[in-house]
Amino acid sequence: MATLDKIEQSIKKGDEPLLCQNSRLPITIKDFWAWSASDIMSNTTRSRFAEFIVATATNVDLGIPRQEWQSYDLLTPEGIKIEVKSSAYIQSWYQKKISTIIFSIKPARLWNSGNGKQEPNVKRHADIYVMCLLKNKNQNTINPLDMDQWDFYVLSRIELDNYKRSQYSITLKSLEKLTNPVSYVQLLNEIRIKHHKNNNSTTA
C-alpha cells in the first residue's frame, strides 16, 4: 500500500458551499464556522481564538491556514516560534465561583505530520510562550473580542526550562513572579525582547 503524503490546505473564503448529488446546497462553510465557533468563551474555541489574537499581534501570515500538528502554534515573519496558552476567570457554563488561573507548560514529544512519526525526546519546541488571560471577572461585560480585556504574559523557553516549582503547569501567582503582563499593543515588542534574551542566553 502506497504511503499518503501530507495534504496541504488553503485558506477558505467562507462562501464555499456544501455539495450533495452534484448540486450546491444553500449551506456554506461560513455557516459551519458560525455554528461551531461562536462560543468563544468555551475552552477549546477560546484557545484557538487566543492563537489568532497573538497571530494578528505578531504579523503572522493569515493567508496560511492554522497548522494543527506543528510542534509550536505560530511562526512569525522573523522566525520566532510561539506557543500560545489561554485561561479565563469566566466560563460559558455554570460556575459556583470564578475559575483558578493555571496554564499548562508540559514538555511534549513532537509528532511530525510530514512523516507520521513521533520524535523520541520530550522537550519544549517553541522559542516563546505567551500565556493569554481573559481577565474580566464580570459576566455582564465580558467580551473576548475586546483586546483590552486580555493580559499577555510572555516567557522564553529558557525561563520555563529553569522554572523549578513545576515543569507541567504554572499558576498566575507564580507567573507574575517571573514576568509582568503586557497589553495587546505591547505584545510584539515584548516577544522580541524575550526572544533576544533567549538567543543571548543560548549562545552565551
Accessible surface in RSA format (square Angstrom, percent):
REM  Atomic radii and reference values for relative SASA: ProtOr
REM  Chains: A
REM  Algorithm: Lee & Richards
REM  Probe-radius: 1.40
REM  Slices: 20
REM RES _ NUM      All-atoms   Total-Side   Main-Chain    Non-polar    All polar
REM                ABS   REL    ABS   REL    ABS   REL    ABS   REL    ABS   REL
RES MET A   1   225.52 116.8 138.29  91.5  87.23 207.7 114.45  97.3 111.07 147.2
RES ALA A   2    84.20  77.4  61.53  95.0  22.67  51.6  72.23 101.7  11.96  31.7
RES THR A   3   127.56  90.7 103.34 104.8  24.21  57.7  84.17 113.1  43.39  65.6
RES LEU A   4   153.66  85.6 122.00  87.3  31.66  79.6 124.45  87.4  29.20  78.6
RES ASP A   5   126.36  88.5 106.65 106.1  19.71  46.6  32.50  76.5  93.85  93.6
RES LYS A   6    89.91  43.9  62.31  38.2  27.59  65.7  46.64  42.0  43.27  46.1
RES ILE A   7   132.08  75.2 116.42  86.7  15.67  37.8 119.72  86.2  12.36  33.5
RES GLU A   8   135.58  77.8 110.46  83.6  25.12  59.8  61.61 119.2  73.97  60.4
RES GLN A   9   109.18  61.1  86.27  63.0  22.91  54.6  40.52  86.2  68.66  52.1
RES SER A  10    77.61  65.6  69.57  92.8   8.04  18.5  45.44  96.8  32.17  45.1
RES ILE A  11    85.14  48.4  65.00  48.4  20.14  48.5  66.27  47.7  18.87  51.2
RES LYS A  12    82.30  40.1  70.70  43.4  11.60  27.6  53.32  48.0  28.98  30.9
RES LYS A  13   179.44  87.5 143.53  88.1  35.92  85.5  92.87  83.6  86.57  92.2
RES GLY A  14     3.47   4.3   0.00   N/A   3.47   4.3   2.84   7.8   0.62   1.4
RES ASP A  15    95.14  66.6  86.72  86.3   8.42  19.9  41.21  97.0  53.94  53.8
RES GLU A  16    55.91  32.1  52.25  39.5   3.66   8.7  45.19  87.4  10.71   8.7
RES PRO A  17    34.97  25.5  20.44  18.6  14.53  52.8  20.44  16.9  14.53  90.3
RES LEU A  18    78.76  43.9  73.87  52.8   4.89  12.3  78.76  55.3   0.00   0.0
RES LEU A  19   123.92  69.0  95.13  68.1  28.79  72.4  95.23  66.9  28.69  77.2
RES CYS A  20    63.50  48.0  53.90  60.1   9.59  22.5  11.15  28.3  52.34  56.4
RES GLN A  21   167.95  93.9 133.30  97.4  34.65  82.5  49.90 106.2 118.05  89.5
RES ASN A  22   159.28 109.8 117.46 113.5  41.82 100.7  34.41  82.8 124.87 120.7
RES SER A  23    64.76  54.7  59.12  78.9   5.64  13.0  33.30  70.9  31.46  44.1
RES ARG A  24   173.67  72.9 146.94  74.9  26.72  63.6  56.55  77.3 117.12  71.0
RES LEU A  25    62.41  34.8  57.38  41.1   5.03  12.6  57.64  40.5   4.77  12.8
RES PRO A  26   129.89  94.7  91.23  83.2  38.65 140.5 106.83  88.2  23.06 143.3
RES ILE A  27    73.88  42.0  73.88  55.0   0.00   0.0  73.88  53.2   0.00   0.0
RES THR A  28    36.88  26.2  36.86  37.4   0.03   0.1  32.02  43.0   4.86   7.4
RES ILE A  29    38.18  21.7  38.02  28.3   0.16   0.4  38.18  27.5   0.00   0.0
RES LYS A  30   137.04  66.9 136.79  83.9   0.25   0.6  79.46  71.5  57.58  61.3
RES ASP A  31    70.05  49.1  63.24  62.9   6.81  16.1  21.76  51.2  48.29  48.2
RES PHE A  32   105.67  52.9  99.77  61.8   5.90  15.3 105.24  63.8   0.43   1.2
RES TRP A  33    99.38  39.9  96.87  46.9   2.51   5.9  82.34  43.9  17.04  27.7
RES ALA A  34    59.01  54.3  46.68  72.0  12.33  28.0  54.92  77.3   4.09  10.8
RES TRP A  35   208.17  83.5 177.31  85.8  30.86  72.4 156.45  83.4  51.72  83.9
RES SER A  36    52.21  44.1  22.64  30.2  29.57  68.1  22.18  47.2  30.03  42.1
RES ALA A  37    45.67  42.0  38.81  59.9   6.86  15.6  39.31  55.4   6.36  16.8
RES SER A  38    81.18  68.6  53.42  71.3  27.76  64.0  43.64  92.9  37.54  52.6
RES ASP A  39    69.38  48.6  59.53  59.2   9.85  23.3  40.87  96.2  28.50  28.4
RES ILE A  40    34.08  19.4  32.08  23.9   2.00   4.8  32.08  23.1   2.00   5.4
RES MET A  41    28.12  14.6  28.10  18.6   0.02   0.0  27.98  23.8   0.14   0.2
RES SER A  42    26.06  22.0  26.06  34.8   0.00   0.0  21.78  46.4   4.28   6.0
RES ASN A  43    73.60  50.8  69.40  67.1   4.19  10.1  24.54  59.1  49.06  47.4
RES THR A  44   103.73  73.8  96.31  97.6   7.41  17.7  66.55  89.4  37.18  56.2
RES THR A  45    24.21  17.2  22.26  22.6   1.94   4.6  11.56  15.5  12.65  19.1
RES ARG A  46    11.76   4.9  11.76   6.0   0.00   0.0   0.05   0.1  11.72   7.1
RES SER A  47    41.10  34.7  40.15  53.6   0.95   2.2  16.19  34.5  24.91  34.9
RES ARG A  48   116.38  48.9 112.43  57.3   3.96   9.4  33.59  45.9  82.79  50.2
RES PHE A  49    34.99  17.5  29.92  18.5   5.08  13.2  34.42  20.9   0.57   1.6
RES ALA A  50     0.05   0.0   0.03   0.0   0.02   0.0   0.05   0.1   0.00   0.0
RES GLU A  51     9.71   5.6   9.71   7.3   0.00   0.0   1.71   3.3   7.99   6.5
RES PHE A  52   102.12  51.1  97.52  60.4   4.60  12.0 101.84  61.7   0.27   0.8
RES ILE A  53     3.74   2.1   2.61   1.9   1.13   2.7   3.74   2.7   0.00   0.0
RES VAL A  54     0.00   0.0   0.00   0.0   0.00   0.0   0.00   0.0   0.00   0.0
RES ALA A  55     3.89   3.6   3.89   6.0   0.00   0.0   3.89   5.5   0.00   0.0
RES THR A  56    46.96  33.4  26.51  26.9  20.45  48.7  27.41  36.8  19.55  29.5
RES ALA A  57    14.36  13.2   1.02   1.6  13.34  30.3   6.34   8.9   8.02  21.3
RES THR A  58     0.43   0.3   0.00   0.0   0.43   1.0   0.00   0.0   0.43   0.7
RES ASN A  59    89.02  61.4  72.66  70.2  16.36  39.4  25.16  60.6  63.85  61.7
RES VAL A  60    25.66  16.9  18.43  16.7   7.23  17.4  18.43  16.0   7.23  19.6
RES ASP A  61    83.67  58.6  71.42  71.1  12.25  29.0  33.93  79.9  49.74  49.6
RES LEU A  62    89.00  49.6  72.16  51.6  16.84  42.3  74.65  52.4  14.35  38.6
RES GLY A  63    50.13  61.8   0.00   N/A  50.13  61.8  29.17  80.1  20.96  46.9
RES ILE A  64   105.25  59.9  94.47  70.4  10.78  26.0  94.97  68.4  10.27  27.9
RES PRO A  65    28.41  20.7  23.80  21.7   4.61  16.8  26.17  21.6   2.24  13.9
RES ARG A  66   103.10  43.3  67.72  34.5  35.37  84.2  55.03  75.2  48.07  29.1
RES GLN A  67    52.82  29.5  42.89  31.3   9.93  23.6  19.06  40.6  33.76  25.6
RES GLU A  68    94.88  54.5  70.90  53.6  23.98  57.1  30.64  59.3  64.24  52.4
RES TRP A  69   156.78  62.9 148.53  71.9   8.24  19.4 128.37  68.4  28.41  46.1
RES GLN A  70    71.89  40.2  45.35  33.1  26.54  63.2  20.93  44.5  50.97  38.7
RES SER A  71    30.16  25.5  11.13  14.8  19.04  43.9   7.68  16.4  22.48  31.5
RES TYR A  72    31.02  14.5  28.28  16.1   2.74   7.1  10.22   7.7  20.80  25.6
RES ASP A  73    27.91  19.6  20.74  20.6   7.17  17.0   1.74   4.1  26.17  26.1
RES LEU A  74    17.04   9.5  14.25  10.2   2.78   7.0  17.04  12.0   0.00   0.0
RES LEU A  75    83.81  46.7  70.36  50.3  13.45  33.8  70.36  49.4  13.45  36.2
RES THR A  76     4.12   2.9   0.17   0.2   3.95   9.4   0.17   0.2   3.95   6.0
RES PRO A  77    99.04  72.2  52.51  47.9  46.54 169.2  66.87  55.2  32.17 200.0
RES GLU A  78    91.92  52.8  55.76  42.2  36.15  86.1  43.70  84.5  48.22  39.4
RES GLY A  79    40.16  49.5   0.00   N/A  40.16  49.5  24.48  67.2  15.68  35.1
RES ILE A  80     3.39   1.9   3.39   2.5   0.00   0.0   3.39   2.4   0.00   0.0
RES LYS A  81    79.13  38.6  79.13  48.6   0.00   0.0  25.36  22.8  53.77  57.3
RES ILE A  82     0.00   0.0   0.00   0.0   0.00   0.0   0.00   0.0   0.00   0.0
RES GLU A  83    30.29  17.4  30.29  22.9   0.00   0.0   5.63  10.9  24.66  20.1
RES VAL A  84     6.66   4.4   0.45   0.4   6.21  15.0   0.45   0.4   6.21  16.8
RES LYS A  85    53.32  26.0  50.92  31.2   2.40   5.7  18.52  16.7  34.80  37.1
RES SER A  86    23.03  19.5   1.94   2.6  21.09  48.6   0.29   0.6  22.73  31.9
RES SER A  87    10.83   9.2  10.42  13.9   0.41   0.9   1.39   3.0   9.44  13.2
RES ALA A  88     0.65   0.6   0.01   0.0   0.64   1.5   0.01   0.0   0.64   1.7
RES TYR A  89    25.48  11.9  25.48  14.5   0.00   0.0  12.59   9.5  12.89  15.9
RES ILE A  90    10.68   6.1  10.68   8.0   0.00   0.0  10.68   7.7   0.00   0.0
RES GLN A  91    13.08   7.3   9.00   6.6   4.08   9.7   0.41   0.9  12.67   9.6
RES SER A  92    58.16  49.1  18.70  25.0  39.46  90.9  19.64  41.8  38.52  54.0
RES TRP A  93   128.03  51.4 116.26  56.3  11.77  27.6 108.43  57.8  19.59  31.8
RES TYR A  94   179.34  83.7 152.28  86.6  27.05  70.4 128.70  96.7  50.63  62.4
RES GLN A  95    39.94  22.3  14.32  10.5  25.62  61.0  16.79  35.7  23.14  17.6
RES LYS A  96   189.30  92.3 149.02  91.4  40.28  95.9  95.77  86.2  93.53  99.6
RES LYS A  97   162.92  79.5 146.29  89.8  16.63  39.6 101.99  91.8  60.94  64.9
RES ILE A  98    70.81  40.3  63.94  47.6   6.87  16.6  64.32  46.3   6.48  17.6
RES SER A  99    32.75  27.7  22.74  30.3  10.01  23.1  19.94  42.5  12.81  17.9
RES THR A 100   108.97  77.5  87.21  88.4  21.76  51.9  64.47  86.6  44.49  67.3
RES ILE A 101     6.93   3.9   1.98   1.5   4.95  11.9   1.98   1.4   4.95  13.4
RES ILE A 102    87.69  49.9  77.43  57.7  10.26  24.7  77.43  55.8  10.26  27.8
RES PHE A 103     2.86   1.4   0.19   0.1   2.67   7.0   2.86   1.7   0.00   0.0
RES SER A 104    59.21  50.0  50.55  67.5   8.65  19.9  36.18  77.1  23.02  32.3
RES ILE A 105     2.35   1.3   0.00   0.0   2.35   5.7   1.94   1.4   0.41   1.1
RES LYS A 106   130.29  63.6 110.29  67.7  20.00  47.6  53.75  48.4  76.54  81.5
RES PRO A 107    25.20  18.4  21.74  19.8   3.46  12.6  22.63  18.7   2.57  16.0
RES ALA A 108    54.49  50.1  49.04  75.7   5.45  12.4  53.63  75.5   0.86   2.3
RES ARG A 109   124.03  52.1 105.87  54.0  18.16  43.2  10.87  14.9 113.16  68.6
RES LEU A 110    42.58  23.7  39.80  28.5   2.78   7.0  42.58  29.9   0.00   0.0
RES TRP A 111    98.29  39.4  94.35  45.7   3.94   9.3  79.66  42.5  18.63  30.2
RES ASN A 112    47.72  32.9  44.66  43.2   3.06   7.4   4.46  10.7  43.26  41.8
RES SER A 113    32.55  27.5  18.76  25.0  13.79  31.8   7.63  16.2  24.92  34.9
RES GLY A 114    54.41  67.1   0.00   N/A  54.41  67.1  25.11  68.9  29.30  65.6
RES ASN A 115    83.50  57.6  53.79  52.0  29.71  71.5  36.22  87.2  47.28  45.7
RES GLY A 116    46.33  57.1   0.00   N/A  46.33  57.1  19.44  53.4  26.89  60.2
RES LYS A 117   138.40  67.5 134.35  82.4   4.05   9.6  81.03  72.9  57.38  61.1
RES GLN A 118   111.44  62.3  84.55  61.8  26.90  64.0  17.42  37.1  94.02  71.3
RES GLU A 119    63.14  36.2  61.86  46.8   1.28   3.0  16.05  31.0  47.09  38.4
RES PRO A 120   101.60  74.0  83.05  75.7  18.55  67.4  90.94  75.1  10.66  66.2
RES ASN A 121    99.20  68.4  95.79  92.6   3.40   8.2  17.40  41.9  81.79  79.1
RES VAL A 122    79.58  52.4  52.14  47.2  27.43  66.1  52.14  45.3  27.43  74.4
RES LYS A 123   115.08  56.1 109.61  67.3   5.47  13.0  57.79  52.0  57.28  61.0
RES ARG A 124    14.63   6.1   4.15   2.1  10.48  24.9   5.07   6.9   9.56   5.8
RES HIS A 125    31.23  17.1  17.31  12.0  13.92  35.6  15.69  16.2  15.54  18.1
RES ALA A 126     0.51   0.5   0.26   0.4   0.25   0.6   0.26   0.4   0.25   0.7
RES ASP A 127    22.47  15.7  22.47  22.4   0.00   0.0   0.14   0.3  22.32  22.3
RES ILE A 128     0.00   0.0   0.00   0.0   0.00   0.0   0.00   0.0   0.00   0.0
RES TYR A 129    11.52   5.4  11.52   6.6   0.00   0.0   7.16   5.4   4.36   5.4
RES VAL A 130     0.00   0.0   0.00   0.0   0.00   0.0   0.00   0.0   0.00   0.0
RES MET A 131     0.00   0.0   0.00   0.0   0.00   0.0   0.00   0.0   0.00   0.0
RES CYS A 132     0.02   0.0   0.02   0.0   0.00   0.0   0.00   0.0   0.02   0.0
RES LEU A 133     3.98   2.2   3.98   2.8   0.00   0.0   3.98   2.8   0.00   0.0
RES LEU A 134     0.00   0.0   0.00   0.0   0.00   0.0   0.00   0.0   0.00   0.0
RES LYS A 135    78.94  38.5  71.95  44.1   6.99  16.6  35.63  32.1  43.31  46.1
RES ASN A 136    26.48  18.3  18.45  17.8   8.04  19.4  11.92  28.7  14.57  14.1
RES LYS A 137   118.79  58.0  97.78  60.0  21.01  50.0  51.02  45.9  67.77  72.2
RES ASN A 138    69.06  47.6  63.64  61.5   5.42  13.1  20.08  48.3  48.98  47.3
RES GLN A 139   120.99  67.7  99.29  72.6  21.70  51.7  26.83  57.1  94.16  71.4
RES ASN A 140   142.60  98.3 105.84 102.3  36.76  88.5  26.52  63.8 116.08 112.2
RES THR A 141    79.08  56.2  65.51  66.4  13.57  32.3  67.33  90.4  11.74  17.8
RES ILE A 142    30.08  17.1  11.35   8.5  18.73  45.2  11.35   8.2  18.73  50.8
RES ASN A 143    61.51  42.4  60.55  58.5   0.96   2.3  15.32  36.9  46.19  44.6
RES PRO A 144    12.79   9.3  12.79  11.7   0.00   0.0  12.79  10.6   0.00   0.0
RES LEU A 145   112.94  62.9  93.31  66.8  19.63  49.4  93.93  66.0  19.01  51.1
RES ASP A 146    52.31  36.6  46.16  45.9   6.16  14.6  14.29  33.6  38.02  37.9
RES MET A 147    44.62  23.1  39.84  26.4   4.78  11.4  37.70  32.0   6.93   9.2
RES ASP A 148   119.73  83.9 102.89 102.4  16.83  39.8  32.13  75.6  87.59  87.4
RES GLN A 149    26.22  14.7  24.81  18.1   1.42   3.4  13.48  28.7  12.74   9.7
RES TRP A 150     2.66   1.1   0.00   0.0   2.66   6.2   0.00   0.0   2.66   4.3
RES ASP A 151    24.87  17.4  24.87  24.8   0.00   0.0   0.00   0.0  24.87  24.8
RES PHE A 152     0.05   0.0   0.02   0.0   0.03   0.1   0.02   0.0   0.03   0.1
RES TYR A 153     4.44   2.1   4.44   2.5   0.00   0.0   0.00   0.0   4.44   5.5
RES VAL A 154     0.36   0.2   0.00   0.0   0.36   0.9   0.00   0.0   0.36   1.0
RES LEU A 155     0.00   0.0   0.00   0.0   0.00   0.0   0.00   0.0   0.00   0.0
RES SER A 156     5.07   4.3   5.07   6.8   0.00   0.0   1.17   2.5   3.90   5.5
RES ARG A 157    57.12  24.0  57.12  29.1   0.00   0.0   6.69   9.1  50.43  30.6
RES ILE A 158    44.71  25.4  44.57  33.2   0.14   0.3  44.71  32.2   0.00   0.0
RES GLU A 159    55.02  31.6  47.14  35.7   7.87  18.7  31.31  60.6  23.70  19.4
RES LEU A 160     0.00   0.0   0.00   0.0   0.00   0.0   0.00   0.0   0.00   0.0
RES ASP A 161    70.26  49.2  50.22  50.0  20.04  47.4  22.05  51.9  48.21  48.1
RES ASN A 162    85.95  59.3  77.47  74.9   8.49  20.4  20.39  49.1  65.56  63.4
RES TYR A 163    25.38  11.8  18.16  10.3   7.22  18.8  20.66  15.5   4.72   5.8
RES LYS A 164   184.15  89.8 152.66  93.7  31.50  75.0 107.72  97.0  76.43  81.4
RES ARG A 165   185.00  77.7 148.82  75.9  36.18  86.1  55.69  76.1 129.31  78.4
RES SER A 166    32.43  27.4  24.48  32.7   7.94  18.3  26.35  56.1   6.08   8.5
RES GLN A 167    57.91  32.4  54.89  40.1   3.02   7.2  45.56  97.0  12.35   9.4
RES TYR A 168   139.95  65.3 136.66  77.8   3.29   8.6  87.83  66.0  52.12  64.3
RES SER A 169    36.51  30.9  34.04  45.4   2.47   5.7  13.13  27.9  23.39  32.8
RES ILE A 170     1.66   0.9   0.00   0.0   1.66   4.0   1.66   1.2   0.00   0.0
RES THR A 171    51.94  36.9  51.50  52.2   0.44   1.1  48.95  65.7   3.00   4.5
RES LEU A 172    27.51  15.3  26.92  19.3   0.59   1.5  26.92  18.9   0.59   1.6
RES LYS A 173   148.37  72.4 142.54  87.5   5.82  13.9  86.94  78.3  61.43  65.4
RES SER A 174     6.98   5.9   5.92   7.9   1.07   2.5   2.80   6.0   4.18   5.9
RES LEU A 175     0.00   0.0   0.00   0.0   0.00   0.0   0.00   0.0   0.00   0.0
RES GLU A 176    88.64  50.9  71.15  53.8  17.49  41.7  20.20  39.1  68.45  55.9
RES LYS A 177   152.29  74.3 113.69  69.8  38.60  91.9  80.06  72.1  72.24  76.9
RES LEU A 178    70.41  39.2  46.53  33.3  23.87  60.0  49.94  35.1  20.47  55.1
RES THR A 179    14.46  10.3   3.44   3.5  11.02  26.3  10.28  13.8   4.18   6.3
RES ASN A 180   114.96  79.3 111.04 107.3   3.93   9.5  23.43  56.4  91.54  88.5
RES PRO A 181    57.02  41.6  39.74  36.2  17.27  62.8  39.87  32.9  17.14 106.5
RES VAL A 182    19.54  12.9  16.39  14.8   3.15   7.6  19.54  17.0   0.00   0.0
RES SER A 183    42.68  36.1  39.88  53.2   2.80   6.4  38.80  82.6   3.88   5.4
RES TYR A 184    58.66  27.4  55.05  31.3   3.61   9.4  37.19  28.0  21.47  26.5
RES VAL A 185   130.53  85.9  97.00  87.8  33.53  80.8 103.41  89.9  27.12  73.6
RES GLN A 186    95.87  53.6  91.82  67.1   4.05   9.7  27.32  58.1  68.55  52.0
RES LEU A 187     0.00   0.0   0.00   0.0   0.00   0.0   0.00   0.0   0.00   0.0
RES LEU A 188    29.70  16.5  29.25  20.9   0.45   1.1  29.25  20.5   0.45   1.2
RES ASN A 189    90.01  62.1  88.20  85.2   1.81   4.4  23.26  56.0  66.74  64.5
RES GLU A 190    31.88  18.3  31.33  23.7   0.55   1.3   1.42   2.7  30.46  24.9
RES ILE A 191     0.00   0.0   0.00   0.0   0.00   0.0   0.00   0.0   0.00   0.0
RES ARG A 192   103.29  43.4  97.37  49.6   5.92  14.1  32.34  44.2  70.95  43.0
RES ILE A 193    72.06  41.0  67.97  50.6   4.09   9.8  71.92  51.8   0.14   0.4
RES LYS A 194    17.84   8.7  17.84  10.9   0.00   0.0  17.63  15.9   0.22   0.2
RES HIS A 195    33.94  18.5  33.94  23.6   0.00   0.0  16.91  17.4  17.02  19.8
RES HIS A 196   112.59  61.5 110.81  77.0   1.78   4.6  71.69  73.9  40.90  47.6
RES LYS A 197   119.17  58.1 116.73  71.6   2.43   5.8  71.96  64.8  47.21  50.3
RES ASN A 198     3.29   2.3   2.15   2.1   1.14   2.8   1.03   2.5   2.27   2.2
RES ASN A 199    65.29  45.0  64.09  61.9   1.20   2.9  19.01  45.8  46.27  44.7
RES ASN A 200    75.77  52.3  71.45  69.0   4.32  10.4  23.81  57.3  51.96  50.2
RES SER A 201    62.30  52.6  40.68  54.3  21.62  49.8  16.69  35.5  45.61  63.9
RES THR A 202    86.99  61.9  58.31  59.1  28.68  68.4  62.25  83.6  24.75  37.4
RES THR A 203   114.76  81.6  78.56  79.6  36.20  86.3  71.54  96.1  43.22  65.3
RES ALA A 204   118.43 108.9  47.29  73.0  71.14 161.8  86.61 122.0  31.83  84.3
END  Absolute sums over single chains surface
CHAIN  1 A    13194.7      10784.3       2410.4       7318.9       5875.8
END  Absolute sums over all chains
TOTAL         13194.7      10784.3       2410.4       7318.9       5875.8
